[in-house]
Amino acid sequence: MPFGRRALLLAVTAALAPRAAAAAPLVEIWKLRGCGCCTLWARHLEAQGFSTRTSEHADLAPIRARLGIPEELAGCHSARLADLLVEGHVPALAIRRLQADRPAWVRGLAVPGMPAGSPGMPSPTPDRYDVLAFGADGRVERFMTFVGERPA
């Protein structure tokens, strides 16, 4: 094969090769030391095409304060995906929906507490819970409602 054709073949092959790592949006997660449900939530995100990087801490309140996550919306872990903040057991579906159609005022999504059946909190009897959108100005609105991992 002449050099020109070989170079073209290599270029086409490289262009068509899967780039999963580059295409997967990175979610940086801050969790409490030893928390297993946070690890399960990270696995939920990875199964939905996200890449995760997790760090463990003794206290998340200073991290939430630095990020601007309202303490009344606290879940059991905090995360950031580019400029989007995620607090607690937010389903990947809600994150994807917000990425697709993000109102200008929204700074992040939160699931306060630890609802049974939410991603990372397996339960045979899942709770009904709201995913809340929050803004820097203190505005909070229901974004989506779920029962377990399914939209209600």
C-alpha positions in Angstrom: 0.0 0.0 0.0 1.5 3.3 -0.9 2.3 5.7 1.9 -0.5 8.1 1.0 -3.2 5.4 1.2 -1.8 4.0 4.4 -1.8 7.4 6.0 -5.4 8.0 4.8 -6.5 4.6 6.2 -4.9 5.4 9.6 -6.4 8.8 9.7 -9.9 7.4 8.9 -9.5 4.6 11.5 -8.4 7.1 14.2 -11.3 9.4 13.4 -13.9 6.6 13.6 -12.4 4.9 16.8 -14.6 5.0 19.9 -13.8 7.9 22.1 -15.8 7.0 25.2 -13.4 8.5 27.7 -13.3 11.8 25.8 -17.1 11.9 25.2 -18.2 11.0 28.8 -18.9 14.2 30.8 -16.9 14.2 34.0 -18.7 14.5 37.3 -16.5 15.5 40.2 -18.0 14.0 43.4 -17.3 15.0 47.0 -18.6 12.4 49.5 -18.3 11.6 53.2 -15.6 9.0 54.1 -16.9 5.5 54.0 -20.3 6.3 52.5 -21.4 3.4 50.3 -24.6 5.0 48.8 -22.4 7.7 47.3 -20.4 5.0 45.5 -23.6 3.4 44.2 -24.7 6.8 42.9 -21.4 7.2 41.1 -21.9 3.8 39.5 -25.4 4.8 38.4 -24.0 7.9 36.7 -21.3 5.7 35.0 -23.9 3.3 33.8 -25.6 6.3 32.1 -22.5 7.4 30.3 -20.9 9.8 32.7 -17.3 9.6 34.0 -16.8 10.2 37.7 -14.0 11.3 40.0 -14.6 10.9 43.7 -12.9 12.4 46.7 -13.7 11.6 50.4 -14.0 14.1 53.2 -14.9 14.3 56.9 -17.3 17.2 56.4 -19.1 18.4 53.2 -20.5 21.7 54.7 -17.4 23.7 53.7 -17.5 22.3 50.2 -21.2 23.1 49.8 -20.6 26.6 51.0 -17.7 27.1 48.6 -19.8 25.8 45.7 -22.8 27.8 46.7 -25.1 24.8 47.4 -27.8 25.9 49.9 -27.4 23.9 53.1 -31.2 23.3 53.3 -30.9 21.3 50.1 -28.1 19.0 51.4 -28.1 15.4 50.5 -25.3 13.0 51.3 -22.8 14.0 48.6 -22.1 17.0 46.4 -21.0 17.1 42.8 -20.1 19.3 39.8 -20.5 18.7 36.1 -18.8 21.6 34.3 -20.8 24.6 35.7 -23.8 22.5 36.9 -24.0 21.6 40.6 -25.6 18.4 41.8 -26.5 17.7 45.4 -27.6 14.3 46.6 -29.1 11.3 44.8 -30.2 13.1 41.6 -31.1 10.6 38.8 -29.0 10.8 35.7 -32.2 11.3 33.7 -32.8 14.6 35.5 -29.2 15.7 34.9 -29.5 14.9 31.2 -32.8 16.7 30.9 -31.2 19.8 32.5 -28.2 19.6 30.2 -30.6 19.5 27.2 -32.8 22.4 28.3 -31.3 24.5 31.0 -33.1 27.6 32.2 -30.6 30.5 32.6 -31.4 30.9 36.3 -30.6 27.3 37.2 -27.3 26.7 38.9 -27.9 23.1 40.0 -30.2 20.2 40.9 -30.7 18.8 44.4 -32.4 15.8 46.1 -32.4 16.7 49.8 -32.0 13.8 52.2 -31.7 10.3 51.1 -35.0 9.0 49.5 -35.4 5.2 49.4 -35.2 3.9 45.9 -33.3 6.9 44.5 -30.1 6.1 42.6 -27.6 4.7 45.1 -30.4 4.0 47.7 -31.8 0.7 46.7 -35.2 -0.2 48.2 -38.0 -2.6 47.4 -40.5 0.2 48.3 -39.2 3.4 46.7 -40.2 6.8 47.9 -41.8 9.5 45.7 -39.5 12.6 45.8 -38.8 15.8 43.9 -35.6 16.8 42.2 -35.3 20.6 42.9 -33.6 23.1 40.6 -31.9 26.0 42.5 -30.4 29.3 41.4 -27.7 31.6 42.9 -30.4 34.1 43.9 -32.0 31.6 46.3 -34.8 30.5 43.9 -35.8 26.9 44.2 -38.4 25.1 42.1 -39.5 21.5 41.5 -37.7 20.3 38.3 -38.9 16.7 38.1 -40.7 14.1 40.4 -39.5 10.5 40.7 -40.6 7.3 42.3 -37.3 5.5 42.8 -35.3 5.9 39.6 -38.4 6.4 37.4 -40.1 9.7 36.5 -43.5 10.0 38.2 
